[in-house]
Amino acid sequence: MAGGKIRKEKPKAPSNNYQGGISFHKSKGQHILKNPLLVDSIVQKAGIKSTDVILEIGPGTGNLTKKLLEAGKEVIAVELDSRMVLELQRRFQGTPLSNRLKVIQGDVLKTELPRFDICVANIPYQISSPLTFKLLFHPTSFRCAVIMYQREFAMRLVAQPGDNLYCRLSVNTQLYARVSHLLKVGKNNFRPPPKVDSSVVRIEPRKPQPQVNKKEWDGFLRVCFIRKNKTLGAIFRQKSVVSMLEKNFKTLQAVLASLNGATVEAATMDVGDQSMGMEDDDNEMEDDDEDMEMDEGQGGGGEFKEKVMNVLKEGGFEEKRSSKLSQQEFLYLLSLFNKSGIHFS
């Protein structure tokens, strides 16, 4: 317009979501480590030996991969994004490190993992829970996993009885592994930066693995953590809980009768996979504390309800809360229930 001012557009700042011409997708959990000092620290704290086969999940453009290749014998990198796979191959092609890198393209949750000694990974946070338990139940033993998690998830993993974040995830993970917090990582160490801070956690599988029925243990904890700050007496008086346990009890009794004197343990194994009572979801180890509604009313169950309450009274658990119970106390209470013929799967 005549006499008007011409507005000069400010040059756009370069996007922080690119590296080497590759765009990163936050929706897929792609946050690449860009701080070389942090990468060095993670590798150092992992305690990698020169003979180690290292599993890396979500290698991205290879910033961490390079340091892992320099520290260990071999790196097996599992990557879903075909663009990242090509970038990894391009980055190491023609270098002395290339013959020690094996790239598997695919979804790590659906991939049969090979044998490895140690896992070091900066993972998409949306797969944190299922991936953790996939590793813990891996058929071949490994020394440890050093993994970058969203900070709140990491603090749930390491939480102790009485901590605000202590939950079913804490108890489940710590049954199968020793878990320790290594590093707090600010969001500006990533490209693009996530919305929250992160933490690096070390997970060492227990050897030997605890001898527990996984479905029974998980079903038991699901009940205990319906409301972790309610007393166990209040939780186990709920109609839905009493009804579920009574159904399991009657089913087990019917199986025992049909087996003509078979042991309770054998019968439990036979019926354990029927997923009686509370339904499992596909992600059965997901941390969903307090995701189940308390019954509005209590009561019902009659003699069987009294049987359940007697178990709590026998062990002194009626007025205790899951938020304060140790792993050993949970194991003891489960053994008391099982001794009385009460099962959770």
C-alpha positions in Angstrom: 0.0 0.0 0.0 1.3 3.5 -0.9 2.8 5.2 2.1 2.5 2.0 4.1 5.3 0.2 6.0 6.8 -2.9 4.5 7.1 -5.6 7.2 10.2 -7.6 7.0 9.7 -11.3 7.9 12.1 -12.6 10.5 14.1 -15.6 9.2 12.9 -18.8 10.7 15.2 -20.5 13.2 16.4 -23.8 12.0 14.3 -26.7 13.2 15.6 -28.7 16.2 13.9 -31.8 14.9 16.4 -32.7 12.3 19.8 -34.4 12.2 21.6 -35.2 8.9 18.5 -34.4 6.9 16.3 -36.8 8.9 13.2 -35.5 10.7 12.3 -37.0 14.1 8.8 -37.9 15.1 7.9 -37.1 18.7 4.7 -39.2 18.3 7.0 -42.2 17.8 9.1 -41.4 20.8 12.1 -40.3 18.7 14.3 -38.2 20.9 17.9 -38.5 20.0 20.7 -38.0 22.5 22.8 -35.0 21.4 25.1 -34.4 24.4 28.3 -36.4 23.9 29.3 -36.1 27.5 26.1 -37.7 28.6 26.6 -40.5 26.0 30.1 -41.1 27.5 28.7 -41.1 31.0 26.0 -43.7 30.1 28.5 -46.0 28.5 30.9 -45.7 31.5 28.2 -46.4 34.0 27.0 -49.5 32.0 30.3 -51.2 32.9 30.8 -52.7 29.4 33.4 -55.4 28.9 35.4 -55.8 25.7 33.9 -59.2 25.3 30.3 -58.1 25.6 27.5 -58.5 23.1 25.4 -55.4 23.5 21.7 -55.0 22.7 20.7 -51.5 21.8 17.0 -50.6 21.3 16.1 -47.6 19.3 19.6 -46.6 18.1 18.3 -43.7 16.0 21.1 -42.1 14.1 23.8 -43.9 16.0 25.3 -41.4 18.5 25.2 -43.9 21.3 25.8 -46.9 19.0 29.3 -45.6 18.1 30.4 -45.5 21.7 28.9 -48.9 22.3 30.8 -50.4 19.3 34.0 -48.9 20.6 33.5 -50.4 24.1 32.2 -53.9 23.4 32.6 -56.8 21.1 29.4 -56.5 19.1 26.3 -54.3 19.0 22.9 -55.7 18.0 20.6 -52.7 17.3 16.9 -53.1 17.0 15.2 -50.2 15.1 11.7 -49.9 13.8 12.1 -46.8 11.5 13.6 -47.8 8.1 15.0 -44.3 7.7 17.1 -44.7 10.9 18.2 -48.2 9.7 19.6 -46.7 6.5 21.3 -43.8 8.4 23.0 -46.3 10.7 24.2 -48.4 7.8 25.4 -45.2 6.0 27.2 -43.9 9.1 29.3 -47.0 9.8 29.7 -48.3 6.2 33.4 -48.6 5.3 34.6 -48.1 8.9 36.4 -50.7 11.1 33.2 -50.8 13.3 30.8 -51.9 10.5 31.6 -55.6 10.9 30.7 -55.5 14.6 27.2 -53.9 14.1 24.1 -56.0 13.4 20.9 -54.1 12.7 17.5 -55.8 13.1 14.6 -53.8 11.6 11.4 -54.4 13.4 9.2 -53.8 16.5 11.3 -54.8 19.5 8.1 -56.0 21.4 7.4 -58.4 18.5 11.0 -59.4 17.8 12.6 -62.6 19.2 15.7 -61.2 20.8 19.0 -62.9 20.4 21.4 -63.7 23.2 23.2 -60.7 24.7 25.3 -59.8 27.7 24.1 -56.2 28.4 21.4 -53.9 27.1 22.0 -50.2 26.8 19.1 -48.2 25.3 17.4 -44.8 24.9 13.9 -46.2 24.3 10.5 -44.7 23.1 8.8 -44.0 26.5 5.5 -45.5 25.4 7.0 -49.0 25.4 8.7 -48.7 28.8 6.6 -51.2 30.8 6.2 -54.0 28.2 9.8 -53.7 27.2 11.1 -53.9 30.8 9.3 -57.1 31.4 10.2 -58.6 28.0 13.8 -58.2 29.0 13.3 -59.5 32.5 11.6 -62.7 31.1 14.1 -63.1 28.4 14.9 -66.9 28.1 18.7 -66.4 28.2 20.3 -64.6 31.1 22.1 -61.3 30.8 24.2 -59.2 33.2 22.2 -56.0 33.3 20.2 -53.4 31.3 21.0 -49.7 31.4 17.9 -47.8 30.1 16.7 -44.3 29.6 13.2 -43.8 30.9 10.8 -41.0 31.5 11.7 -39.7 34.9 8.5 -40.5 36.7 8.4 -44.0 35.3 12.0 -44.5 36.4 11.2 -43.3 40.0 8.3 -45.8 40.1 10.8 -48.6 39.2 13.1 -47.7 42.1 10.5 -46.6 44.7 10.5 -48.2 48.1 7.6 -48.9 50.6 6.2 -45.6 51.9 7.4 -43.5 48.9 4.6 -41.6 47.1 5.4 -43.4 43.8 5.6 -46.9 45.3 3.2 -49.0 43.2 2.5 -52.4 41.6 5.2 -51.7 39.1 7.8 -51.2 41.8 7.0 -54.5 43.6 6.8 -56.4 40.3 10.1 -55.1 38.9 12.0 -55.5 42.2 10.9 -59.1 42.6 12.7 -60.0 39.4 15.6 -57.5 39.5 17.8 -55.2 41.5 17.0 -51.7 40.3 19.1 -48.6 40.9 18.9 -45.0 39.7 22.0 -43.8 37.8 21.5 -40.4 36.3 18.9 -37.6 36.0 18.8 -36.3 32.4 17.3 -32.9 31.5 15.1 -32.7 28.4 17.5 -30.3 26.6 20.0 -33.2 26.2 17.7 -34.5 23.4 16.8 -33.5 19.8 13.9 -32.8 19.7 13.5 -32.2 23.4 10.7 -34.2 25.1 8.2 -32.5 27.4 9.6 -34.1 30.6 12.9 -34.9 32.1 14.4 -38.4 32.0 16.4 -40.8 34.1 18.9 -43.6 33.4 18.2 -46.8 35.4 20.3 -49.9 35.9 18.4 -53.2 36.1 20.1 -56.4 37.2 18.0 -59.6 36.9 18.1 -61.7 40.0 19.9 -65.0 39.8 18.3 -67.4 40.3 14.9 -66.1 39.2 12.3 -66.2 42.0 10.2 -69.3 42.0 6.7 -67.7 41.8 3.7 -68.4 39.6 3.8 -65.2 37.5 0.0 -65.1 36.8 -0.8 -65.8 40.5 1.6 -63.1 41.7 0.4 -60.5 39.3 -3.3 -61.3 40.0 -2.6 -60.9 43.7 -0.8 -57.5 43.3 -3.6 -56.3 41.1 -6.1 -56.8 44.0 -3.7 -55.3 46.6 -3.2 -52.2 44.6 -6.8 -51.5 43.7 -6.4 -48.6 46.1 -2.9 -48.7 47.6 -3.7 -46.4 50.5 -6.8 -48.3 51.6 -6.4 -51.0 54.2 -6.2 -54.5 52.9 -9.2 -55.3 55.0 -11.3 -52.8 53.2 -10.0 -54.0 49.8 -10.6 -57.7 50.4 -14.2 -57.0 51.8 -15.3 -55.7 48.4 -18.0 -57.8 46.7 -16.1 -58.0 43.4 -12.9 -59.3 45.1 -14.7 -61.8 47.3 -16.7 -63.0 44.3 -13.6 -63.4 42.1 -11.7 -65.3 44.8 -14.7 -67.6 45.6 -15.1 -68.4 41.9 -11.4 -69.3 41.7 -11.7 -71.4 44.9 -14.7 -73.4 43.6 -13.0 -74.0 40.3 -9.9 -75.3 42.0 -11.9 -77.6 44.2 -13.7 -79.0 41.2 -10.3 -79.6 39.5 -9.0 -81.3 42.6 -12.0 -83.6 42.8 -11.6 -84.6 39.1 -8.0 -85.4 39.6 -8.8 -87.7 42.5 -6.3 -86.4 45.0 -3.7 -84.6 42.9 -1.7 -82.0 44.7 -3.0 -78.4 45.0 0.2 -77.2 43.3 -0.3 -79.3 40.2 -4.0 -78.3 40.0 -3.1 -74.7 40.3 -0.7 -75.0 37.4 -3.4 -76.6 35.4 -5.9 -73.9 36.0 -3.5 -71.0 36.1 -3.7 -70.2 32.4 -7.4 -70.0 32.4 -7.2 -66.4 33.6 -10.0 -66.7 36.1 -11.5 -63.7 37.8 -10.0 -60.3 37.0 -9.2 -59.8 33.3 -5.7 -59.2 32.2 -5.0 -56.7 29.5 -2.4 -57.2 26.8 0.1 -55.3 28.8 -0.3 -57.2 32.0 2.7 -55.6 33.8 1.6 -52.0 33.0 1.6 -49.7 36.0 -2.1 -48.9 36.4 -2.3 -48.5 40.2 -5.7 -47.5 41.4 -7.2 -48.0 38.0 -10.0 -50.2 39.4 -13.0 -48.8 41.1 -13.8 -49.6 44.8 -17.2 -51.2 45.3 -19.8 -48.7 46.6 -21.0 -51.4 49.0 -19.3 -54.1 51.0 -20.5 -57.4 52.2 -21.6 -60.6 50.6 -19.7 -63.8 50.3 -20.8 -65.2 53.7 -18.5 -68.0 54.9 -16.0 -67.5 52.1 -15.6 -63.8 53.0 -14.9 -64.8 56.5 -12.3 -67.3 55.3 -10.6 -64.5 53.4 -10.6 -62.1 56.3 -9.3 -64.8 58.6 -6.2 -65.1 56.4 -5.6 -61.3 56.8 -6.1 -61.5 60.5 -3.8 -64.5 60.9 -0.9 -62.6 59.3 -1.7 -59.3 60.9 -2.5 -57.7 57.5 -6.1 -56.5 58.0 -5.1 -52.9 58.9 -2.0 -52.7 56.8 -1.8 -50.8 53.4 -0.1 -51.9 50.2 1.7 -48.6 50.0 3.7 -49.5 53.0 4.3 -53.3 52.5 7.6 -54.7 51.6 8.1 -57.3 48.9 8.7 -60.0 51.5 5.4 -59.1 53.2 3.6 -59.4 49.9 5.2 -62.8 49.3 4.2 -64.0 52.8 0.6 -62.8 52.5 0.3 -64.6 49.1 1.6 -67.8 50.7 -1.0 -67.5 53.5 -3.8 -67.2 50.9 -2.5 -70.1 48.9 -2.1 -72.2 52.0 -5.8 -71.7 52.6 -6.7 -72.7 49.1 -7.3 -69.1 47.9 -5.8 -68.2 44.5 -5.7 -65.2 42.3 -5.4 -66.6 38.8 
